[in-house]
Amino acid sequence: MTDEQHIDELRAELRNATNLAERRQIADELNAAVAERAVVLENLPPS
């Protein structure tokens, strides 16, 4: 699974989460995945 697919999956899970605790956990995972992707993209060599 690519980073983009993982982020998309977490977004879908967040939309379908039924309780606050679950939403918070998924939101935390989503934020971490987005931050990790940003770091990876920042460290790519120029093309």
DSSP file (Angstrom, degrees, kcal/mol; ACC not computed):
  #  RESIDUE AA STRUCTURE BP1 BP2  ACC     N-H-->O    O-->H-N    N-H-->O    O-->H-N    TCO  KAPPA ALPHA  PHI   PSI    X-CA   Y-CA   Z-CA
    1    1 A M              0   0    0      0, 0.0     2,-0.1     0, 0.0     0, 0.0   0.000 360.0 360.0 360.0 133.2    0.0    0.0    0.0
    2    2 A T     >  -     0   0    0      1,-0.1     4,-2.3     4,-0.0     5,-0.2  -0.350 360.0-107.9 -79.8 166.7    1.4    3.4   -0.9
    3    3 A D  H  > S+     0   0    0      1,-0.2     4,-2.6     2,-0.2     5,-0.2   0.908 121.6  52.5 -59.0 -42.4    1.4    6.4    1.5
    4    4 A E  H  > S+     0   0    0      1,-0.2     4,-2.6     2,-0.2    -1,-0.2   0.908 109.0  48.8 -61.8 -42.9   -1.4    8.0   -0.6
    5    5 A Q  H  > S+     0   0    0      2,-0.2     4,-2.5     1,-0.2    -1,-0.2   0.905 111.1  50.4 -63.6 -41.2   -3.5    4.9   -0.4
    6    6 A H  H  X S+     0   0    0     -4,-2.3     4,-2.5     2,-0.2    -2,-0.2   0.926 111.6  47.6 -63.0 -44.3   -3.0    4.7    3.4
    7    7 A I  H  X S+     0   0    0     -4,-2.6     4,-2.4     2,-0.2    -2,-0.2   0.920 112.4  49.3 -63.4 -44.2   -4.0    8.3    3.8
    8    8 A D  H  X S+     0   0    0     -4,-2.6     4,-2.1     1,-0.2    -1,-0.2   0.897 110.8  50.7 -61.6 -40.2   -7.1    7.9    1.6
    9    9 A E  H  X S+     0   0    0     -4,-2.5     4,-2.5     2,-0.2    -2,-0.2   0.914 110.0  49.2 -64.3 -43.0   -8.0    4.8    3.6
   10   10 A L  H  X S+     0   0    0     -4,-2.5     4,-2.5     2,-0.2    -2,-0.2   0.892 109.3  52.7 -64.2 -38.6   -7.7    6.7    6.9
   11   11 A R  H  X S+     0   0    0     -4,-2.4     4,-2.0     2,-0.2    -1,-0.2   0.915 110.4  47.8 -61.9 -42.3   -9.8    9.5    5.5
   12   12 A A  H  X S+     0   0    0     -4,-2.1     4,-1.5     1,-0.2    -2,-0.2   0.920 111.7  50.0 -64.3 -43.4  -12.6    7.0    4.5
   13   13 A E  H  X S+     0   0    0     -4,-2.5     4,-0.8     1,-0.2    -2,-0.2   0.895 108.9  52.9 -61.3 -39.9  -12.4    5.4    8.0
   14   14 A L  H >< S+     0   0    0     -4,-2.5     3,-0.7     1,-0.2    -1,-0.2   0.900 106.6  52.3 -64.0 -40.7  -12.7    8.8    9.6
   15   15 A R  H 3< S+     0   0    0     -4,-2.0    -1,-0.2     1,-0.2    -2,-0.2   0.841 116.1  40.9 -62.2 -32.1  -15.8    9.7    7.6
   16   16 A N  H 3< S+     0   0    0     -4,-1.5    -1,-0.2    -5,-0.1    -2,-0.2   0.436  83.2 124.5 -98.8  -0.3  -17.4    6.4    8.8
   17   17 A A    <<  -     0   0    0     -4,-0.8    -3,-0.0    -3,-0.7     3,-0.0  -0.359  43.8-161.8 -64.6 138.8  -16.2    6.4   12.4
   18   18 A T        +     0   0    0      1,-0.1     2,-0.3    -2,-0.0    -1,-0.1   0.649  62.8  41.4-101.6 -17.3  -19.2    6.1   14.7
   19   19 A N  S  > S-     0   0    0      1,-0.1     4,-2.4     0, 0.0     5,-0.2  -0.920  78.2-114.9-134.6 162.6  -17.8    7.3   18.1
   20   20 A L  H  > S+     0   0    0     -2,-0.3     4,-2.5     1,-0.2     5,-0.2   0.870 112.1  52.2 -62.4 -42.0  -15.6   10.1   19.4
   21   21 A A  H  > S+     0   0    0      1,-0.2     4,-2.2     2,-0.2    -1,-0.2   0.915 111.9  47.0 -63.0 -42.6  -12.8    7.9   20.6
   22   22 A E  H  > S+     0   0    0      2,-0.2     4,-2.5     1,-0.2     5,-0.2   0.913 111.7  51.0 -64.9 -42.9  -12.6    6.1   17.3
   23   23 A R  H  X S+     0   0    0     -4,-2.4     4,-2.6     1,-0.2    -2,-0.2   0.902 110.3  49.6 -61.5 -41.6  -12.6    9.4   15.4
   24   24 A R  H  X S+     0   0    0     -4,-2.5     4,-2.3     2,-0.2    -1,-0.2   0.920 111.3  48.4 -63.9 -44.0   -9.8   10.8   17.6
   25   25 A Q  H  X S+     0   0    0     -4,-2.2     4,-2.2     2,-0.2    -2,-0.2   0.931 114.7  44.6 -63.2 -46.1   -7.6    7.7   17.1
   26   26 A I  H  X S+     0   0    0     -4,-2.5     4,-2.8     1,-0.2    -1,-0.2   0.905 111.9  52.8 -66.3 -40.8   -8.1    7.7   13.3
   27   27 A A  H  X S+     0   0    0     -4,-2.6     4,-2.7    -5,-0.2    -1,-0.2   0.899 109.0  50.2 -61.4 -40.5   -7.5   11.5   13.2
   28   28 A D  H  X S+     0   0    0     -4,-2.3     4,-2.2     2,-0.2    -1,-0.2   0.922 112.1  47.0 -63.2 -44.1   -4.3   11.0   15.1
   29   29 A E  H  X S+     0   0    0     -4,-2.2     4,-2.3     2,-0.2    -2,-0.2   0.902 112.8  50.1 -63.9 -40.8   -3.2    8.3   12.7
   30   30 A L  H  X S+     0   0    0     -4,-2.8     4,-2.6     2,-0.2     5,-0.2   0.928 110.1  49.3 -63.5 -46.1   -4.2   10.4    9.7
   31   31 A N  H  X S+     0   0    0     -4,-2.7     4,-2.3     1,-0.2    -1,-0.2   0.897 111.7  49.2 -61.2 -40.3   -2.3   13.4   11.0
   32   32 A A  H  X S+     0   0    0     -4,-2.2     4,-2.5     2,-0.2    -1,-0.2   0.908 111.6  48.8 -65.9 -41.4    0.8   11.3   11.6
   33   33 A A  H  X S+     0   0    0     -4,-2.3     4,-2.3     2,-0.2    -2,-0.2   0.901 112.2  48.1 -65.8 -41.0    0.6    9.8    8.1
   34   34 A V  H  X S+     0   0    0     -4,-2.6     4,-2.1     2,-0.2    -2,-0.2   0.913 112.9  48.5 -65.7 -42.3    0.2   13.2    6.4
   35   35 A A  H  X S+     0   0    0     -4,-2.3     4,-1.9    -5,-0.2    -2,-0.2   0.904 111.2  50.2 -64.1 -41.3    3.2   14.6    8.4
   36   36 A E  H  X S+     0   0    0     -4,-2.5     4,-2.2     1,-0.2    -2,-0.2   0.911 109.9  50.2 -63.7 -42.4    5.3   11.6    7.5
   37   37 A R  H  X S+     0   0    0     -4,-2.3     4,-2.7     1,-0.2    -1,-0.2   0.896 108.0  53.9 -62.7 -39.6    4.5   12.0    3.8
   38   38 A A  H  X S+     0   0    0     -4,-2.1     4,-2.3     2,-0.2    -1,-0.2   0.902 108.5  49.1 -61.5 -41.7    5.4   15.7    4.0
   39   39 A V  H  X S+     0   0    0     -4,-1.9     4,-1.4     2,-0.2    -1,-0.2   0.922 111.5  49.2 -63.8 -44.3    8.8   14.9    5.5
   40   40 A V  H  < S+     0   0    0     -4,-2.2     3,-0.4     1,-0.2     4,-0.3   0.936 112.4  47.6 -60.7 -46.4    9.4   12.3    2.7
   41   41 A L  H >< S+     0   0    0     -4,-2.7     3,-1.0     1,-0.2    -1,-0.2   0.870 109.1  54.0 -65.1 -36.5    8.4   14.8    0.0
   42   42 A E  H 3< S+     0   0    0     -4,-2.3    -1,-0.2     1,-0.2    -2,-0.2   0.802 109.0  50.0 -65.3 -28.5   10.6   17.5    1.5
   43   43 A N  T 3< S+     0   0    0     -4,-1.4    -1,-0.2    -3,-0.4    -2,-0.2   0.365  81.9 114.1 -96.4   5.1   13.6   15.2    1.4
   44   44 A L  S <  S-     0   0    0     -3,-1.0     3,-0.1    -4,-0.3    -3,-0.0  -0.519  74.9-109.9 -71.5 142.1   13.2   14.1   -2.2
   45   45 A P        -     0   0    0      0, 0.0    -1,-0.1     0, 0.0    -2,-0.1  -0.407  42.9 -91.9 -68.9 151.0   16.1   15.3   -4.4
   46   46 A P              0   0    0      0, 0.0    -3,-0.0     0, 0.0     0, 0.0  -0.307 360.0 360.0 -61.4 145.7   15.2   17.9   -7.0
   47   47 A S              0   0    0     -3,-0.1    -3,-0.0     0, 0.0     0, 0.0   0.465 360.0 360.0 -98.6 360.0   14.1   16.6  -10.3
